[in-house]
């Protein structure tokens, strides 16, 4: 594994384009787009103020910069550097910005979640959605529907819009006291809704607003931390504050598996690779030319680990807001043993209180 030279950036704003051809990084009020193959600067854009967020369009043709302090969004074109677009929320302010799945509409959220505005780059039309709940927005995987959580008269609602014309398809009340998140299944058939951590409750709704399932693992304790759908939508993983992951199936919505988080990982039926850095000894003398010096730069390789693996643990800082205590995601894991060589299964990986490395 080789490493490039260091490039300056600020605010940890650095994102690859969806097609993997470009890398966008922020240096104060400048947006730098580099070619991934050569790392040469492809485009350099100057914004009106310090950039707080960047986001690529789905087709990698445009990139937006959110300037929250000014309440402004600036949009830049990769293929036509002279083209640009400026969106000004004015006195309403700006606290969030998202691309629509088609890459030609931008959704901005006003301060205090007063409204969500849909801006069209093609027709230059503007649509408004009032009273969103903490800007909880999620698009179905095929980009057909958008789900938006709302708060009206101290009650939680979900509105489903058709992304083709941004018309309201369904509006229904959810059985939650304080909705904390929404997420479409990958097949776009159902929508997962979960309660705040004060109450353990997971609700599954269909597109027409019917409650398909309601699940609660326990009561009188902190509940749901995060959820994750399997790529096939057949399973729903729920990460909880009791440091366990529960897997629900999509037919009966019952628990099919429950995983704890042990400090020692049993590696009897899996192969674990550890990255090891190697460095060649420097030759005597201080006068080493640049081509020769590259031969002695650190290199890394992966070695197979034997025996059980002890996971590194870091305790979350409870004095800071939103302490990091892990999350869940789906991945493919190769199982290698004497009976099943190269069998690929879908397994959920999770980490509560583990280090970010």
C-alpha positions as CSV (number, residue, x, y, z in Angstrom):
1,X,0.0,0.0,0.0
2,X,1.4,3.4,-1.0
3,X,0.5,6.8,0.2
4,X,0.2,10.1,-1.6
5,X,1.7,13.4,-0.4
6,X,-0.3,15.4,2.2
7,X,-2.9,17.8,0.9
8,X,-4.2,20.7,3.1
9,X,-7.9,20.7,4.1
10,X,-10.0,22.2,6.9
11,X,-13.1,21.1,8.9
12,X,-12.5,17.5,7.7
13,X,-14.6,18.2,4.7
14,X,-13.4,15.7,2.0
15,X,-15.6,13.5,-0.2
16,X,-15.2,11.3,-3.2
17,X,-17.6,11.7,-6.1
18,X,-20.1,8.8,-6.5
19,X,-18.4,7.7,-9.7
20,X,-15.0,7.6,-7.9
21,X,-13.3,9.9,-10.4
22,X,-12.9,13.1,-8.3
23,X,-12.1,14.1,-4.7
24,X,-13.5,17.3,-3.3
25,X,-11.8,19.0,-0.3
26,X,-12.4,22.2,1.5
27,X,-9.8,24.8,2.5
28,X,-11.7,27.6,4.3
29,X,-13.8,29.2,1.6
30,X,-12.2,27.4,-1.4
31,X,-13.4,24.1,-2.9
32,X,-10.7,22.0,-4.5
33,X,-11.6,19.2,-6.9
34,X,-8.8,16.7,-7.7
35,X,-8.5,13.9,-10.2
36,X,-8.3,10.7,-8.3
37,X,-5.9,9.0,-10.7
38,X,-3.3,11.9,-10.8
39,X,-4.3,13.9,-7.8
40,X,-3.9,17.0,-9.9
41,X,-6.3,19.9,-9.3
42,X,-9.2,19.5,-11.8
43,X,-11.2,22.6,-10.6
44,X,-10.8,25.3,-8.0
45,X,-13.9,27.2,-6.8
46,X,-14.0,30.2,-4.5
47,X,-17.1,30.6,-2.3
48,X,-18.5,33.7,-0.6
49,X,-17.7,32.5,2.9
50,X,-16.4,29.6,4.9
51,X,-17.8,26.3,3.8
52,X,-19.7,24.2,6.3
53,X,-20.7,21.2,4.2
54,X,-20.2,19.8,0.7
55,X,-22.3,17.2,-1.2
56,X,-22.0,15.6,-4.6
57,X,-24.9,15.0,-6.9
58,X,-25.8,11.4,-7.7
59,X,-24.3,11.6,-11.2
60,X,-21.1,13.4,-10.1
61,X,-21.8,16.3,-12.4
62,X,-22.4,18.9,-9.7
63,X,-21.1,19.6,-6.2
64,X,-22.8,22.0,-3.7
65,X,-21.3,24.0,-0.8
66,X,-23.4,24.9,2.2
67,X,-22.6,28.3,3.8
68,X,-24.8,28.1,6.8
69,X,-23.6,31.4,8.3
70,X,-24.8,33.3,5.3
71,X,-27.8,31.1,4.6
72,X,-26.5,30.5,1.1
73,X,-25.9,27.4,-1.0
74,X,-23.5,27.6,-4.0
75,X,-23.6,24.9,-6.7
76,X,-20.7,24.2,-9.1
77,X,-20.5,22.2,-12.3
78,X,-17.6,19.9,-12.9
79,X,-17.8,19.7,-16.7
80,X,-18.6,23.5,-17.1
81,X,-16.5,25.4,-14.5
82,X,-17.9,28.7,-15.6
83,X,-21.4,27.7,-14.6
84,X,-22.6,28.3,-11.1
85,X,-25.7,28.6,-9.1
86,X,-26.5,30.5,-5.8
87,X,-29.4,29.7,-3.6
88,X,-30.2,32.2,-0.8
89,X,-32.6,31.4,2.0
90,X,-32.6,35.0,3.1
91,X,-33.9,35.7,6.6
92,X,-35.2,32.2,7.1
93,X,-31.6,31.0,7.5
94,X,-30.1,27.6,6.7
95,X,-29.3,24.6,8.8
96,X,-29.2,21.7,6.3
97,X,-29.0,21.0,2.6
98,X,-29.4,17.8,0.5
99,X,-29.4,16.6,-3.1
100,X,-32.5,14.8,-4.5
101,X,-31.8,11.4,-6.1
102,X,-32.0,12.8,-9.6
103,X,-29.2,15.3,-9.0
104,X,-31.2,18.2,-10.3
105,X,-33.1,19.3,-7.2
106,X,-31.8,20.7,-4.0
107,X,-33.6,20.5,-0.6
108,X,-32.7,23.2,2.0
109,X,-33.8,23.3,5.6
110,X,-34.5,26.7,7.2
111,X,-33.4,27.5,10.7
112,X,-35.5,26.2,13.6
113,X,-36.9,23.6,11.0
114,X,-39.5,26.1,9.8
115,X,-39.7,24.6,6.3
116,X,-38.0,22.5,3.7
117,X,-37.5,24.2,0.3
118,X,-37.2,22.2,-2.9
119,X,-35.2,24.1,-5.6
120,X,-35.1,22.9,-9.2
121,X,-31.9,23.6,-11.2
122,X,-33.8,22.9,-14.5
123,X,-37.0,24.9,-14.2
124,X,-35.8,27.2,-11.4
125,X,-39.1,26.5,-9.6
126,X,-39.4,26.5,-5.8
127,X,-41.7,24.4,-3.6
128,X,-42.1,24.6,0.2
129,X,-42.8,22.0,2.8
130,X,-43.7,23.4,6.3
131,X,-42.8,22.2,9.8
132,X,-40.4,19.3,9.2
133,X,-39.2,17.4,12.3
134,X,-35.5,18.0,12.8
135,X,-35.1,17.6,9.0
136,X,-35.6,13.8,9.1
137,X,-35.5,13.1,5.3
138,X,-34.9,9.8,3.6
139,X,-35.2,8.8,-0.1
140,X,-36.2,5.3,-1.3
141,X,-33.3,3.5,-3.1
142,X,-34.8,3.9,-6.6
143,X,-35.4,7.6,-5.9
144,X,-39.2,7.3,-6.4
145,X,-40.3,8.5,-3.0
146,X,-39.2,10.9,-0.3
147,X,-40.2,10.4,3.4
148,X,-40.3,13.5,5.6
149,X,-41.0,13.4,9.3
150,X,-43.1,16.3,10.6
151,X,-44.2,17.7,14.0
152,X,-47.7,19.2,14.2
153,X,-49.8,19.9,17.3
154,X,-47.3,18.0,19.4
155,X,-47.8,14.8,17.3
156,X,-45.5,13.1,14.9
157,X,-46.4,12.6,11.2
158,X,-44.7,11.2,8.1
159,X,-45.3,12.7,4.7
160,X,-44.4,10.7,1.6
161,X,-43.8,12.7,-1.6
162,X,-43.3,11.5,-5.2
163,X,-39.9,12.8,-6.3
164,X,-41.0,13.1,-10.0
165,X,-43.3,16.1,-9.3
166,X,-42.9,16.6,-5.5
167,X,-46.6,16.0,-4.9
168,X,-47.9,14.6,-1.6
169,X,-48.7,10.9,-1.9
170,X,-49.5,10.0,1.7
171,X,-49.6,11.8,5.1
172,X,-50.1,9.7,8.2
173,X,-49.6,10.0,12.0
174,X,-47.0,7.7,13.6
175,X,-47.4,5.9,16.9
176,X,-44.5,7.7,18.5
177,X,-44.1,10.3,21.3
178,X,-40.8,11.7,20.1
179,X,-39.8,10.3,16.7
180,X,-36.0,10.0,16.3
181,X,-35.4,8.7,12.8
182,X,-36.8,7.2,9.6
183,X,-35.2,4.9,7.0
184,X,-36.5,3.2,3.8
185,X,-35.8,-0.5,3.2
186,X,-33.6,-1.0,0.2
187,X,-36.5,-2.4,-1.9
188,X,-38.6,0.7,-1.1
189,X,-41.6,-1.3,0.2
190,X,-41.6,-0.3,3.8
191,X,-40.3,2.5,6.0
192,X,-38.6,2.0,9.4
193,X,-39.5,4.5,12.1
194,X,-38.0,4.5,15.6
195,X,-38.7,6.3,18.9
196,X,-36.3,8.4,20.9
197,X,-33.8,6.6,23.2
198,X,-36.1,7.1,26.1
199,X,-38.5,4.4,24.8
200,X,-37.6,1.2,22.9
201,X,-39.9,1.1,20.0
202,X,-39.5,0.3,16.3
203,X,-42.4,0.7,13.8
204,X,-42.6,-0.5,10.2
205,X,-45.0,1.3,7.8
206,X,-46.0,0.6,4.3
207,X,-46.1,3.3,1.6
208,X,-49.8,3.7,2.1
209,X,-49.4,4.4,5.8
210,X,-50.3,1.1,7.3
211,X,-48.4,0.0,10.4
212,X,-47.0,-3.4,9.3
213,X,-45.1,-4.2,12.6
214,X,-44.3,-2.8,16.0
215,X,-41.4,-4.1,18.0
216,X,-40.1,-3.5,21.5
217,X,-37.3,-5.6,23.1
218,X,-37.6,-4.2,26.7
219,X,-39.0,-1.4,28.8
220,X,-37.8,1.2,31.4
221,X,-34.3,1.6,29.9
222,X,-32.6,3.4,27.1
223,X,-33.7,1.9,23.8
224,X,-32.7,2.2,20.1
225,X,-29.3,3.5,19.2
226,X,-29.4,2.9,15.4
227,X,-30.9,0.6,12.8
228,X,-29.6,-0.9,9.5
229,X,-31.5,-2.8,6.7
230,X,-29.8,-5.7,5.0
231,X,-29.1,-5.1,1.3
232,X,-31.9,-7.6,0.4
233,X,-34.4,-6.0,2.8
234,X,-35.0,-9.4,4.4
235,X,-33.5,-8.4,7.7
236,X,-33.6,-5.4,10.0
237,X,-30.7,-5.0,12.5
238,X,-31.4,-2.9,15.6
239,X,-28.6,-1.6,17.7
240,X,-29.6,-0.9,21.3
241,X,-28.2,0.8,24.4
242,X,-27.9,-2.6,26.2
243,X,-24.9,-3.3,23.8
244,X,-26.8,-5.9,21.8
245,X,-27.9,-6.2,18.2
246,X,-31.2,-7.8,17.4
247,X,-32.1,-9.1,13.9
248,X,-35.7,-9.1,12.7
249,X,-36.9,-11.0,9.6
250,X,-39.2,-9.2,7.1
251,X,-42.0,-11.8,7.1
252,X,-43.1,-12.1,10.7
253,X,-40.9,-9.2,12.1
254,X,-39.8,-11.5,14.9
255,X,-36.3,-11.8,16.3
256,X,-34.3,-14.4,14.5
257,X,-30.9,-13.6,16.1
258,X,-29.4,-11.7,19.0
259,X,-25.7,-10.7,19.1
260,X,-23.8,-9.4,22.1
261,X,-20.5,-7.5,21.9
262,X,-17.8,-9.6,23.6
263,X,-14.4,-8.1,24.3
264,X,-12.7,-11.1,22.7
265,X,-13.5,-12.3,19.2
266,X,-13.5,-16.0,18.5
267,X,-11.6,-16.5,15.3
268,X,-12.0,-20.3,15.0
269,X,-14.2,-20.0,11.9
270,X,-13.1,-16.7,10.4
271,X,-9.8,-15.3,9.0
272,X,-8.6,-12.0,10.5
273,X,-6.1,-9.8,8.7
274,X,-4.0,-7.2,10.5
275,X,-2.3,-4.4,8.7
276,X,1.5,-4.3,9.6
277,X,3.8,-1.4,8.6
278,X,7.3,-2.2,7.4
279,X,10.1,0.3,6.9
280,X,13.4,-0.4,5.1
281,X,16.5,0.8,6.9
282,X,17.9,4.1,5.6
283,X,21.4,3.9,3.9
284,X,24.3,5.8,5.6
285,X,24.7,9.4,4.7
286,X,22.4,12.4,4.7
287,X,22.5,13.2,1.0
288,X,19.8,11.0,-0.5
289,X,18.0,12.1,-3.7
290,X,14.2,12.1,-3.9
291,X,13.9,9.0,-6.1
292,X,16.1,7.0,-3.8
293,X,14.3,8.2,-0.7
294,X,10.9,6.8,-2.0
295,X,12.4,3.3,-1.7
296,X,12.6,3.7,2.0
297,X,9.2,5.1,2.7
298,X,6.9,3.1,5.0
299,X,5.1,0.2,3.3
300,X,2.2,-1.8,4.7
301,X,1.0,-5.4,4.3
302,X,-1.6,-7.7,5.8
303,X,-0.8,-10.7,7.9
304,X,-3.2,-13.5,9.1
305,X,-3.8,-13.4,12.8
306,X,-4.0,-16.6,14.8
307,X,-6.0,-17.3,17.9
308,X,-8.7,-15.1,19.5
309,X,-8.6,-11.3,18.9
310,X,-9.1,-8.8,21.7
311,X,-11.0,-5.8,20.5
312,X,-9.7,-2.4,21.5
313,X,-12.1,-0.6,23.8
314,X,-12.4,3.1,24.5
315,X,-14.9,4.4,27.0
316,X,-17.1,7.2,25.7
317,X,-16.7,10.6,27.2
318,X,-20.0,11.2,29.0
319,X,-19.1,14.8,29.6
320,X,-19.4,15.5,25.8
321,X,-22.6,15.7,23.9
322,X,-23.5,12.7,21.7
323,X,-20.7,10.4,22.8
324,X,-19.6,7.8,20.3
325,X,-20.7,4.4,21.4
326,X,-20.7,2.5,18.2
327,X,-23.1,1.7,15.3
328,X,-24.1,-1.1,13.0
329,X,-23.7,-1.8,9.3
330,X,-24.1,-4.8,6.9
331,X,-21.2,-6.4,5.0
332,X,-20.2,-9.6,3.4
333,X,-17.9,-11.8,5.4
334,X,-15.9,-14.8,4.0
335,X,-16.1,-17.8,6.3
336,X,-13.1,-20.2,5.9
337,X,-13.0,-23.6,7.8
338,X,-12.6,-27.3,7.0
339,X,-16.2,-27.7,6.0
340,X,-17.1,-24.6,4.2
341,X,-14.3,-23.0,2.2
342,X,-15.1,-19.7,0.7
343,X,-18.7,-19.7,1.8
344,X,-20.0,-16.1,1.8
345,X,-22.7,-15.2,4.3
346,X,-24.3,-11.9,5.2
347,X,-23.4,-11.0,8.7
348,X,-24.0,-7.9,10.7
349,X,-21.0,-6.2,12.3
350,X,-21.4,-3.8,15.2
351,X,-19.3,-2.0,17.7
352,X,-20.2,-0.5,21.0
353,X,-17.5,1.6,22.7
354,X,-14.9,0.4,20.3
355,X,-12.2,2.6,18.9
356,X,-12.7,4.2,15.5
357,X,-9.6,2.4,14.1
